[in-house]
């Protein structure tokens, strides 16, 4: 009998952020995300 391997599929990084989801972040994470939005690495959904 052969063992089944788990697939190594991972969830991709979140690149689109909604205003409401930013409100729930802690301050350090919020600053990192906003900096990436300002550098156009992430996108903001209004």
mmCIF entry with sequence, helices, sheets and N, C-alpha, C, O atoms, coordinates in Angstrom:
data_MODEL
# 
_entry.id   MODEL 
# 
_entity.id                         1 
_entity.type                       polymer 
_entity.pdbx_number_of_molecules   1 
# 
_entity_poly.entity_id                      1 
_entity_poly.type                           'polypeptide(L)' 
_entity_poly.nstd_linkage                   no 
_entity_poly.nstd_monomer                   no 
_entity_poly.pdbx_seq_one_letter_code       
;(UNK)(UNK)(UNK)(UNK)(UNK)(UNK)(UNK)(UNK)(UNK)(UNK)(UNK)(UNK)(UNK)(UNK)(UNK)(UNK)
(UNK)(UNK)(UNK)(UNK)(UNK)(UNK)(UNK)(UNK)(UNK)(UNK)(UNK)(UNK)(UNK)(UNK)(UNK)(UNK)
(UNK)(UNK)(UNK)(UNK)(UNK)(UNK)(UNK)(UNK)(UNK)(UNK)(UNK)(UNK)(UNK)(UNK)
;
_entity_poly.pdbx_seq_one_letter_code_can   XXXXXXXXXXXXXXXXXXXXXXXXXXXXXXXXXXXXXXXXXXXXXX 
_entity_poly.pdbx_strand_id                 A 
# 
loop_
_entity_poly_seq.entity_id 
_entity_poly_seq.num 
_entity_poly_seq.mon_id 
_entity_poly_seq.hetero 
1 1  UNK n 
1 2  UNK n 
1 3  UNK n 
1 4  UNK n 
1 5  UNK n 
1 6  UNK n 
1 7  UNK n 
1 8  UNK n 
1 9  UNK n 
1 10 UNK n 
1 11 UNK n 
1 12 UNK n 
1 13 UNK n 
1 14 UNK n 
1 15 UNK n 
1 16 UNK n 
1 17 UNK n 
1 18 UNK n 
1 19 UNK n 
1 20 UNK n 
1 21 UNK n 
1 22 UNK n 
1 23 UNK n 
1 24 UNK n 
1 25 UNK n 
1 26 UNK n 
1 27 UNK n 
1 28 UNK n 
1 29 UNK n 
1 30 UNK n 
1 31 UNK n 
1 32 UNK n 
1 33 UNK n 
1 34 UNK n 
1 35 UNK n 
1 36 UNK n 
1 37 UNK n 
1 38 UNK n 
1 39 UNK n 
1 40 UNK n 
1 41 UNK n 
1 42 UNK n 
1 43 UNK n 
1 44 UNK n 
1 45 UNK n 
1 46 UNK n 
# 
_struct_asym.id          A 
_struct_asym.entity_id   1 
# 
loop_
_struct_conf.conf_type_id 
_struct_conf.id 
_struct_conf.pdbx_PDB_helix_id 
_struct_conf.beg_label_comp_id 
_struct_conf.beg_label_asym_id 
_struct_conf.beg_label_seq_id 
_struct_conf.pdbx_beg_PDB_ins_code 
_struct_conf.end_label_comp_id 
_struct_conf.end_label_asym_id 
_struct_conf.end_label_seq_id 
_struct_conf.pdbx_end_PDB_ins_code 
_struct_conf.beg_auth_comp_id 
_struct_conf.beg_auth_asym_id 
_struct_conf.beg_auth_seq_id 
_struct_conf.end_auth_comp_id 
_struct_conf.end_auth_asym_id 
_struct_conf.end_auth_seq_id 
_struct_conf.pdbx_PDB_helix_class 
_struct_conf.details 
_struct_conf.pdbx_PDB_helix_length 
HELX_P HELX_P1 AA1 UNK A 19 ? UNK A 23 ? UNK A 19 UNK A 23 1 ? 5  
HELX_P HELX_P2 AA2 UNK A 27 ? UNK A 38 ? UNK A 27 UNK A 38 1 ? 12 
# 
_struct_conf_type.id          HELX_P 
_struct_conf_type.criteria    ? 
_struct_conf_type.reference   ? 
# 
_struct_sheet.id               AA1 
_struct_sheet.type             ? 
_struct_sheet.number_strands   2 
_struct_sheet.details          ? 
# 
_struct_sheet_order.sheet_id     AA1 
_struct_sheet_order.range_id_1   1 
_struct_sheet_order.range_id_2   2 
_struct_sheet_order.offset       ? 
_struct_sheet_order.sense        parallel 
# 
loop_
_struct_sheet_range.sheet_id 
_struct_sheet_range.id 
_struct_sheet_range.beg_label_comp_id 
_struct_sheet_range.beg_label_asym_id 
_struct_sheet_range.beg_label_seq_id 
_struct_sheet_range.pdbx_beg_PDB_ins_code 
_struct_sheet_range.end_label_comp_id 
_struct_sheet_range.end_label_asym_id 
_struct_sheet_range.end_label_seq_id 
_struct_sheet_range.pdbx_end_PDB_ins_code 
_struct_sheet_range.beg_auth_comp_id 
_struct_sheet_range.beg_auth_asym_id 
_struct_sheet_range.beg_auth_seq_id 
_struct_sheet_range.end_auth_comp_id 
_struct_sheet_range.end_auth_asym_id 
_struct_sheet_range.end_auth_seq_id 
AA1 1 UNK A 16 ? UNK A 18 ? UNK A 16 UNK A 18 
AA1 2 UNK A 43 ? UNK A 45 ? UNK A 43 UNK A 45 
# 
loop_
_atom_site.group_PDB 
_atom_site.id 
_atom_site.type_symbol 
_atom_site.label_atom_id 
_atom_site.label_alt_id 
_atom_site.label_comp_id 
_atom_site.label_asym_id 
_atom_site.label_entity_id 
_atom_site.label_seq_id 
_atom_site.pdbx_PDB_ins_code 
_atom_site.Cartn_x 
_atom_site.Cartn_y 
_atom_site.Cartn_z 
_atom_site.occupancy 
_atom_site.B_iso_or_equiv 
_atom_site.pdbx_formal_charge 
_atom_site.auth_seq_id 
_atom_site.auth_comp_id 
_atom_site.auth_asym_id 
_atom_site.auth_atom_id 
_atom_site.pdbx_PDB_model_num 
ATOM 1   N N  . UNK A 1 1  ? 0.851   -1.179 0.000  1.00 0.00 ? 1  UNK A N  1 
ATOM 2   C CA . UNK A 1 1  ? 0.000   0.000  0.000  1.00 0.00 ? 1  UNK A CA 1 
ATOM 3   C C  . UNK A 1 1  ? 0.900   1.247  0.000  1.00 0.00 ? 1  UNK A C  1 
ATOM 4   O O  . UNK A 1 1  ? 1.886   1.300  0.735  1.00 0.00 ? 1  UNK A O  1 
ATOM 5   N N  . UNK A 1 2  ? 0.567   2.223  -0.805 1.00 0.00 ? 2  UNK A N  1 
ATOM 6   C CA . UNK A 1 2  ? 1.361   3.440  -0.878 1.00 0.00 ? 2  UNK A CA 1 
ATOM 7   C C  . UNK A 1 2  ? 0.719   4.537  -0.046 1.00 0.00 ? 2  UNK A C  1 
ATOM 8   O O  . UNK A 1 2  ? -0.499  4.597  0.117  1.00 0.00 ? 2  UNK A O  1 
ATOM 9   N N  . UNK A 1 3  ? 1.573   5.393  0.468  1.00 0.00 ? 3  UNK A N  1 
ATOM 10  C CA . UNK A 1 3  ? 1.077   6.511  1.265  1.00 0.00 ? 3  UNK A CA 1 
ATOM 11  C C  . UNK A 1 3  ? 0.697   7.655  0.352  1.00 0.00 ? 3  UNK A C  1 
ATOM 12  O O  . UNK A 1 3  ? 1.360   7.911  -0.654 1.00 0.00 ? 3  UNK A O  1 
ATOM 13  N N  . UNK A 1 4  ? -0.359  8.329  0.704  1.00 0.00 ? 4  UNK A N  1 
ATOM 14  C CA . UNK A 1 4  ? -0.766  9.513  -0.044 1.00 0.00 ? 4  UNK A CA 1 
ATOM 15  C C  . UNK A 1 4  ? -0.051  10.722 0.535  1.00 0.00 ? 4  UNK A C  1 
ATOM 16  O O  . UNK A 1 4  ? -0.040  10.927 1.748  1.00 0.00 ? 4  UNK A O  1 
ATOM 17  N N  . UNK A 1 5  ? 0.528   11.498 -0.317 1.00 0.00 ? 5  UNK A N  1 
ATOM 18  C CA . UNK A 1 5  ? 1.211   12.709 0.133  1.00 0.00 ? 5  UNK A CA 1 
ATOM 19  C C  . UNK A 1 5  ? 0.251   13.880 0.135  1.00 0.00 ? 5  UNK A C  1 
ATOM 20  O O  . UNK A 1 5  ? -0.651  13.988 -0.696 1.00 0.00 ? 5  UNK A O  1 
ATOM 21  N N  . UNK A 1 6  ? 0.477   14.737 1.084  1.00 0.00 ? 6  UNK A N  1 
ATOM 22  C CA . UNK A 1 6  ? -0.312  15.960 1.115  1.00 0.00 ? 6  UNK A CA 1 
ATOM 23  C C  . UNK A 1 6  ? 0.203   16.886 0.022  1.00 0.00 ? 6  UNK A C  1 
ATOM 24  O O  . UNK A 1 6  ? 1.407   16.968 -0.220 1.00 0.00 ? 6  UNK A O  1 
ATOM 25  N N  . UNK A 1 7  ? -0.688  17.556 -0.613 1.00 0.00 ? 7  UNK A N  1 
ATOM 26  C CA . UNK A 1 7  ? -0.258  18.507 -1.636 1.00 0.00 ? 7  UNK A CA 1 
ATOM 27  C C  . UNK A 1 7  ? 0.395   19.712 -0.967 1.00 0.00 ? 7  UNK A C  1 
ATOM 28  O O  . UNK A 1 7  ? -0.035  20.147 0.101  1.00 0.00 ? 7  UNK A O  1 
ATOM 29  N N  . UNK A 1 8  ? 1.411   20.235 -1.587 1.00 0.00 ? 8  UNK A N  1 
ATOM 30  C CA . UNK A 1 8  ? 2.133   21.368 -1.025 1.00 0.00 ? 8  UNK A CA 1 
ATOM 31  C C  . UNK A 1 8  ? 1.552   22.695 -1.482 1.00 0.00 ? 8  UNK A C  1 
ATOM 32  O O  . UNK A 1 8  ? 2.253   23.706 -1.536 1.00 0.00 ? 8  UNK A O  1 
ATOM 33  N N  . UNK A 1 9  ? 0.291   22.686 -1.804 1.00 0.00 ? 9  UNK A N  1 
ATOM 34  C CA . UNK A 1 9  ? -0.324  23.931 -2.255 1.00 0.00 ? 9  UNK A CA 1 
ATOM 35  C C  . UNK A 1 9  ? -0.539  24.859 -1.063 1.00 0.00 ? 9  UNK A C  1 
ATOM 36  O O  . UNK A 1 9  ? -1.078  24.470 -0.027 1.00 0.00 ? 9  UNK A O  1 
ATOM 37  N N  . UNK A 1 10 ? -0.103  26.077 -1.250 1.00 0.00 ? 10 UNK A N  1 
ATOM 38  C CA . UNK A 1 10 ? -0.239  27.088 -0.203 1.00 0.00 ? 10 UNK A CA 1 
ATOM 39  C C  . UNK A 1 10 ? -1.165  28.182 -0.699 1.00 0.00 ? 10 UNK A C  1 
ATOM 40  O O  . UNK A 1 10 ? -1.367  28.369 -1.899 1.00 0.00 ? 10 UNK A O  1 
ATOM 41  N N  . UNK A 1 11 ? -1.708  28.881 0.246  1.00 0.00 ? 11 UNK A N  1 
ATOM 42  C CA . UNK A 1 11 ? -2.555  30.019 -0.088 1.00 0.00 ? 11 UNK A CA 1 
ATOM 43  C C  . UNK A 1 11 ? -1.635  31.159 -0.525 1.00 0.00 ? 11 UNK A C  1 
ATOM 44  O O  . UNK A 1 11 ? -0.674  31.473 0.177  1.00 0.00 ? 11 UNK A O  1 
ATOM 45  N N  . UNK A 1 12 ? -1.910  31.777 -1.659 1.00 0.00 ? 12 UNK A N  1 
ATOM 46  C CA . UNK A 1 12 ? -1.043  32.882 -2.101 1.00 0.00 ? 12 UNK A CA 1 
ATOM 47  C C  . UNK A 1 12 ? -1.149  34.076 -1.159 1.00 0.00 ? 12 UNK A C  1 
ATOM 48  O O  . UNK A 1 12 ? -2.134  34.235 -0.438 1.00 0.00 ? 12 UNK A O  1 
ATOM 49  N N  . UNK A 1 13 ? -0.136  34.890 -1.181 1.00 0.00 ? 13 UNK A N  1 
ATOM 50  C CA . UNK A 1 13 ? -0.156  36.087 -0.339 1.00 0.00 ? 13 UNK A CA 1 
ATOM 51  C C  . UNK A 1 13 ? -1.299  37.004 -0.743 1.00 0.00 ? 13 UNK A C  1 
ATOM 52  O O  . UNK A 1 13 ? -1.652  37.119 -1.917 1.00 0.00 ? 13 UNK A O  1 
ATOM 53  N N  . UNK A 1 14 ? -1.848  37.632 0.240  1.00 0.00 ? 14 UNK A N  1 
ATOM 54  C CA . UNK A 1 14 ? -2.958  38.552 -0.008 1.00 0.00 ? 14 UNK A CA 1 
ATOM 55  C C  . UNK A 1 14 ? -2.397  39.843 -0.583 1.00 0.00 ? 14 UNK A C  1 
ATOM 56  O O  . UNK A 1 14 ? -1.584  40.507 0.060  1.00 0.00 ? 14 UNK A O  1 
ATOM 57  N N  . UNK A 1 15 ? -2.824  40.201 -1.786 1.00 0.00 ? 15 UNK A N  1 
ATOM 58  C CA . UNK A 1 15 ? -2.303  41.412 -2.421 1.00 0.00 ? 15 UNK A CA 1 
ATOM 59  C C  . UNK A 1 15 ? -3.367  42.492 -2.575 1.00 0.00 ? 15 UNK A C  1 
ATOM 60  O O  . UNK A 1 15 ? -3.040  43.638 -2.883 1.00 0.00 ? 15 UNK A O  1 
ATOM 61  N N  . UNK A 1 16 ? -4.606  42.154 -2.370 1.00 0.00 ? 16 UNK A N  1 
ATOM 62  C CA . UNK A 1 16 ? -5.688  43.132 -2.454 1.00 0.00 ? 16 UNK A CA 1 
ATOM 63  C C  . UNK A 1 16 ? -6.290  43.298 -1.062 1.00 0.00 ? 16 UNK A C  1 
ATOM 64  O O  . UNK A 1 16 ? -6.720  42.326 -0.441 1.00 0.00 ? 16 UNK A O  1 
ATOM 65  N N  . UNK A 1 17 ? -6.315  44.531 -0.581 1.00 0.00 ? 17 UNK A N  1 
ATOM 66  C CA . UNK A 1 17 ? -6.783  44.811 0.768  1.00 0.00 ? 17 UNK A CA 1 
ATOM 67  C C  . UNK A 1 17 ? -7.996  45.732 0.733  1.00 0.00 ? 17 UNK A C  1 
ATOM 68  O O  . UNK A 1 17 ? -8.038  46.698 -0.029 1.00 0.00 ? 17 UNK A O  1 
ATOM 69  N N  . UNK A 1 18 ? -8.961  45.423 1.554  1.00 0.00 ? 18 UNK A N  1 
ATOM 70  C CA . UNK A 1 18 ? -10.163 46.234 1.691  1.00 0.00 ? 18 UNK A CA 1 
ATOM 71  C C  . UNK A 1 18 ? -10.006 47.108 2.930  1.00 0.00 ? 18 UNK A C  1 
ATOM 72  O O  . UNK A 1 18 ? -9.334  46.722 3.887  1.00 0.00 ? 18 UNK A O  1 
ATOM 73  N N  . UNK A 1 19 ? -10.618 48.265 2.912  1.00 0.00 ? 19 UNK A N  1 
ATOM 74  C CA . UNK A 1 19 ? -10.502 49.199 4.033  1.00 0.00 ? 19 UNK A CA 1 
ATOM 75  C C  . UNK A 1 19 ? -10.932 48.573 5.355  1.00 0.00 ? 19 UNK A C  1 
ATOM 76  O O  . UNK A 1 19 ? -10.316 48.825 6.390  1.00 0.00 ? 19 UNK A O  1 
ATOM 77  N N  . UNK A 1 20 ? -11.975 47.766 5.325  1.00 0.00 ? 20 UNK A N  1 
ATOM 78  C CA . UNK A 1 20 ? -12.484 47.157 6.563  1.00 0.00 ? 20 UNK A CA 1 
ATOM 79  C C  . UNK A 1 20 ? -11.517 46.121 7.124  1.00 0.00 ? 20 UNK A C  1 
ATOM 80  O O  . UNK A 1 20 ? -11.414 45.970 8.341  1.00 0.00 ? 20 UNK A O  1 
ATOM 81  N N  . UNK A 1 21 ? -10.818 45.414 6.263  1.00 0.00 ? 21 UNK A N  1 
ATOM 82  C CA . UNK A 1 21 ? -9.867  44.418 6.766  1.00 0.00 ? 21 UNK A CA 1 
ATOM 83  C C  . UNK A 1 21 ? -8.629  45.079 7.370  1.00 0.00 ? 21 UNK A C  1 
ATOM 84  O O  . UNK A 1 21 ? -7.986  44.503 8.248  1.00 0.00 ? 21 UNK A O  1 
ATOM 85  N N  . UNK A 1 22 ? -8.292  46.282 6.906  1.00 0.00 ? 22 UNK A N  1 
ATOM 86  C CA . UNK A 1 22 ? -7.159  47.002 7.488  1.00 0.00 ? 22 UNK A CA 1 
ATOM 87  C C  . UNK A 1 22 ? -7.468  47.481 8.907  1.00 0.00 ? 22 UNK A C  1 
ATOM 88  O O  . UNK A 1 22 ? -6.560  47.621 9.727  1.00 0.00 ? 22 UNK A O  1 
ATOM 89  N N  . UNK A 1 23 ? -8.727  47.729 9.194  1.00 0.00 ? 23 UNK A N  1 
ATOM 90  C CA . UNK A 1 23 ? -9.113  48.230 10.509 1.00 0.00 ? 23 UNK A CA 1 
ATOM 91  C C  . UNK A 1 23 ? -8.902  47.200 11.608 1.00 0.00 ? 23 UNK A C  1 
ATOM 92  O O  . UNK A 1 23 ? -8.736  47.568 12.771 1.00 0.00 ? 23 UNK A O  1 
ATOM 93  N N  . UNK A 1 24 ? -8.905  45.933 11.266 1.00 0.00 ? 24 UNK A N  1 
ATOM 94  C CA . UNK A 1 24 ? -8.802  44.888 12.277 1.00 0.00 ? 24 UNK A CA 1 
ATOM 95  C C  . UNK A 1 24 ? -7.361  44.487 12.582 1.00 0.00 ? 24 UNK A C  1 
ATOM 96  O O  . UNK A 1 24 ? -7.130  43.685 13.487 1.00 0.00 ? 24 UNK A O  1 
ATOM 97  N N  . UNK A 1 25 ? -6.392  45.023 11.850 1.00 0.00 ? 25 UNK A N  1 
ATOM 98  C CA . UNK A 1 25 ? -4.993  44.649 12.042 1.00 0.00 ? 25 UNK A CA 1 
ATOM 99  C C  . UNK A 1 25 ? -4.384  45.355 13.243 1.00 0.00 ? 25 UNK A C  1 
ATOM 100 O O  . UNK A 1 25 ? -4.807  46.444 13.632 1.00 0.00 ? 25 UNK A O  1 
ATOM 101 N N  . UNK A 1 26 ? -3.387  44.711 13.815 1.00 0.00 ? 26 UNK A N  1 
ATOM 102 C CA . UNK A 1 26 ? -2.656  45.408 14.876 1.00 0.00 ? 26 UNK A CA 1 
ATOM 103 C C  . UNK A 1 26 ? -1.782  46.480 14.230 1.00 0.00 ? 26 UNK A C  1 
ATOM 104 O O  . UNK A 1 26 ? -1.614  46.495 13.010 1.00 0.00 ? 26 UNK A O  1 
ATOM 105 N N  . UNK A 1 27 ? -1.236  47.359 15.029 1.00 0.00 ? 27 UNK A N  1 
ATOM 106 C CA . UNK A 1 27 ? -0.564  48.543 14.491 1.00 0.00 ? 27 UNK A CA 1 
ATOM 107 C C  . UNK A 1 27 ? 0.676   48.210 13.663 1.00 0.00 ? 27 UNK A C  1 
ATOM 108 O O  . UNK A 1 27 ? 0.914   48.854 12.641 1.00 0.00 ? 27 UNK A O  1 
ATOM 109 N N  . UNK A 1 28 ? 1.472   47.220 14.076 1.00 0.00 ? 28 UNK A N  1 
ATOM 110 C CA . UNK A 1 28 ? 2.681   46.871 13.319 1.00 0.00 ? 28 UNK A CA 1 
ATOM 111 C C  . UNK A 1 28 ? 2.339   46.303 11.948 1.00 0.00 ? 28 UNK A C  1 
ATOM 112 O O  . UNK A 1 28 ? 2.943   46.677 10.943 1.00 0.00 ? 28 UNK A O  1 
ATOM 113 N N  . UNK A 1 29 ? 1.382   45.411 11.916 1.00 0.00 ? 29 UNK A N  1 
ATOM 114 C CA . UNK A 1 29 ? 0.962   44.809 10.646 1.00 0.00 ? 29 UNK A CA 1 
ATOM 115 C C  . UNK A 1 29 ? 0.335   45.871 9.743  1.00 0.00 ? 29 UNK A C  1 
ATOM 116 O O  . UNK A 1 29 ? 0.563   45.878 8.533  1.00 0.00 ? 29 UNK A O  1 
ATOM 117 N N  . UNK A 1 30 ? -0.447  46.759 10.333 1.00 0.00 ? 30 UNK A N  1 
ATOM 118 C CA . UNK A 1 30 ? -1.081  47.831 9.581  1.00 0.00 ? 30 UNK A CA 1 
ATOM 119 C C  . UNK A 1 30 ? -0.036  48.703 8.891  1.00 0.00 ? 30 UNK A C  1 
ATOM 120 O O  . UNK A 1 30 ? -0.188  49.034 7.715  1.00 0.00 ? 30 UNK A O  1 
ATOM 121 N N  . UNK A 1 31 ? 1.007   49.071 9.598  1.00 0.00 ? 31 UNK A N  1 
ATOM 122 C CA . UNK A 1 31 ? 2.067   49.922 9.032  1.00 0.00 ? 31 UNK A CA 1 
ATOM 123 C C  . UNK A 1 31 ? 2.764   49.222 7.877  1.00 0.00 ? 31 UNK A C  1 
ATOM 124 O O  . UNK A 1 31 ? 3.046   49.847 6.855  1.00 0.00 ? 31 UNK A O  1 
ATOM 125 N N  . UNK A 1 32 ? 3.043   47.946 8.025  1.00 0.00 ? 32 UNK A N  1 
ATOM 126 C CA . UNK A 1 32 ? 3.701   47.187 6.951  1.00 0.00 ? 32 UNK A CA 1 
ATOM 127 C C  . UNK A 1 32 ? 2.835   47.129 5.695  1.00 0.00 ? 32 UNK A C  1 
ATOM 128 O O  . UNK A 1 32 ? 3.328   47.305 4.580  1.00 0.00 ? 32 UNK A O  1 
ATOM 129 N N  . UNK A 1 33 ? 1.551   46.883 5.887  1.00 0.00 ? 33 UNK A N  1 
ATOM 130 C CA . UNK A 1 33 ? 0.643   46.777 4.744  1.00 0.00 ? 33 UNK A CA 1 
ATOM 131 C C  . UNK A 1 33 ? 0.484   48.123 4.059  1.00 0.00 ? 33 UNK A C  1 
ATOM 132 O O  . UNK A 1 33 ? 0.510   48.194 2.830  1.00 0.00 ? 33 UNK A O  1 
ATOM 133 N N  . UNK A 1 34 ? 0.320   49.188 4.826  1.00 0.00 ? 34 UNK A N  1 
ATOM 134 C CA . UNK A 1 34 ? 0.157   50.521 4.243  1.00 0.00 ? 34 UNK A CA 1 
ATOM 135 C C  . UNK A 1 34 ? 1.411   50.934 3.473  1.00 0.00 ? 34 UNK A C  1 
ATOM 136 O O  . UNK A 1 34 ? 1.308   51.531 2.401  1.00 0.00 ? 34 UNK A O  1 
ATOM 137 N N  . UNK A 1 35 ? 2.577   50.626 4.001  1.00 0.00 ? 35 UNK A N  1 
ATOM 138 C CA . UNK A 1 35 ? 3.813   50.931 3.269  1.00 0.00 ? 35 UNK A CA 1 
ATOM 139 C C  . UNK A 1 35 ? 3.867   50.193 1.932  1.00 0.00 ? 35 UNK A C  1 
ATOM 140 O O  . UNK A 1 35 ? 4.303   50.757 0.928  1.00 0.00 ? 35 UNK A O  1 
ATOM 141 N N  . UNK A 1 36 ? 3.433   48.959 1.917  1.00 0.00 ? 36 UNK A N  1 
ATOM 142 C CA . UNK A 1 36 ? 3.427   48.198 0.666  1.00 0.00 ? 36 UNK A CA 1 
ATOM 143 C C  . UNK A 1 36 ? 2.377   48.733 -0.307 1.00 0.00 ? 36 UNK A C  1 
ATOM 144 O O  . UNK A 1 36 ? 2.574   48.698 -1.522 1.00 0.00 ? 36 UNK A O  1 
ATOM 145 N N  . UNK A 1 37 ? 1.275   49.221 0.226  1.00 0.00 ? 37 UNK A N  1 
ATOM 146 C CA . UNK A 1 37 ? 0.256   49.839 -0.639 1.00 0.00 ? 37 UNK A CA 1 
ATOM 147 C C  . UNK A 1 37 ? 0.822   51.109 -1.265 1.00 0.00 ? 37 UNK A C  1 
ATOM 148 O O  . UNK A 1 37 ? 0.603   51.372 -2.447 1.00 0.00 ? 37 UNK A O  1 
ATOM 149 N N  . UNK A 1 38 ? 1.540   51.885 -0.485 1.00 0.00 ? 38 UNK A N  1 
ATOM 150 C CA . UNK A 1 38 ? 2.123   53.125 -1.008 1.00 0.00 ? 38 UNK A CA 1 
ATOM 151 C C  . UNK A 1 38 ? 3.209   52.857 -2.045 1.00 0.00 ? 38 UNK A C  1 
ATOM 152 O O  . UNK A 1 38 ? 3.428   53.678 -2.935 1.00 0.00 ? 38 UNK A O  1 
ATOM 153 N N  . UNK A 1 39 ? 3.882   51.731 -1.943 1.00 0.00 ? 39 UNK A N  1 
ATOM 154 C CA . UNK A 1 39 ? 4.910   51.363 -2.927 1.00 0.00 ? 39 UNK A CA 1 
ATOM 155 C C  . UNK A 1 39 ? 4.320   50.583 -4.104 1.00 0.00 ? 39 UNK A C  1 
ATOM 156 O O  . UNK A 1 39 ? 5.063   50.088 -4.952 1.00 0.00 ? 39 UNK A O  1 
ATOM 157 N N  . UNK A 1 40 ? 3.002   50.470 -4.161 1.00 0.00 ? 40 UNK A N  1 
ATOM 158 C CA . UNK A 1 40 ? 2.262   49.763 -5.209 1.00 0.00 ? 40 UNK A CA 1 
ATOM 159 C C  . UNK A 1 40 ? 2.562   48.274 -5.271 1.00 0.00 ? 40 UNK A C  1 
ATOM 160 O O  . UNK A 1 40 ? 2.435   47.661 -6.331 1.00 0.00 ? 40 UNK A O  1 
ATOM 161 N N  . UNK A 1 41 ? 2.955   47.694 -4.162 1.00 0.00 ? 41 UNK A N  1 
ATOM 162 C CA . UNK A 1 41 ? 3.125   46.241 -4.098 1.00 0.00 ? 41 UNK A CA 1 
ATOM 163 C C  . UNK A 1 41 ? 1.786   45.567 -3.812 1.00 0.00 ? 41 UNK A C  1 
ATOM 164 O O  . UNK A 1 41 ? 1.517   44.466 -4.292 1.00 0.00 ? 41 UNK A O  1 
ATOM 165 N N  . UNK A 1 42 ? 0.958   46.239 -3.028 1.00 0.00 ? 42 UNK A N  1 
ATOM 166 C CA . UNK A 1 42 ? -0.387  45.766 -2.726 1.00 0.00 ? 42 UNK A CA 1 
ATOM 167 C C  . UNK A 1 42 ? -1.382  46.772 -3.271 1.00 0.00 ? 42 UNK A C  1 
ATOM 168 O O  . UNK A 1 42 ? -1.036  47.917 -3.561 1.00 0.00 ? 42 UNK A O  1 
ATOM 169 N N  . UNK A 1 43 ? -2.624  46.328 -3.407 1.00 0.00 ? 43 UNK A N  1 
ATOM 170 C CA . UNK A 1 43 ? -3.676  47.184 -3.954 1.00 0.00 ? 43 UNK A CA 1 
ATOM 171 C C  . UNK A 1 43 ? -4.764  47.383 -2.916 1.00 0.00 ? 43 UNK A C  1 
ATOM 172 O O  . UNK A 1 43 ? -5.093  46.475 -2.153 1.00 0.00 ? 43 UNK A O  1 
ATOM 173 N N  . UNK A 1 44 ? -5.300  48.555 -2.904 1.00 0.00 ? 44 UNK A N  1 
ATOM 174 C CA . UNK A 1 44 ? -6.370  48.891 -1.964 1.00 0.00 ? 44 UNK A CA 1 
ATOM 175 C C  . UNK A 1 44 ? -7.706  48.878 -2.696 1.00 0.00 ? 44 UNK A C  1 
ATOM 176 O O  . UNK A 1 44 ? -7.870  49.497 -3.747 1.00 0.00 ? 44 UNK A O  1 
ATOM 177 N N  . UNK A 1 45 ? -8.647  48.160 -2.114 1.00 0.00 ? 45 UNK A N  1 
ATOM 178 C CA . UNK A 1 45 ? -9.994  48.083 -2.665 1.00 0.00 ? 45 UNK A CA 1 
ATOM 179 C C  . UNK A 1 45 ? -10.870 49.010 -1.844 1.00 0.00 ? 45 UNK A C  1 
ATOM 180 O O  . UNK A 1 45 ? -10.923 48.887 -0.621 1.00 0.00 ? 45 UNK A O  1 
ATOM 181 N N  . UNK A 1 46 ? -11.541 49.916 -2.482 1.00 0.00 ? 46 UNK A N  1 
ATOM 182 C CA . UNK A 1 46 ? -12.391 50.869 -1.752 1.00 0.00 ? 46 UNK A CA 1 
ATOM 183 C C  . UNK A 1 46 ? -13.809 50.373 -1.682 1.00 0.00 ? 46 UNK A C  1 
ATOM 184 O O  . UNK A 1 46 ? -14.669 51.041 -1.106 1.00 0.00 ? 46 UNK A O  1 
# 
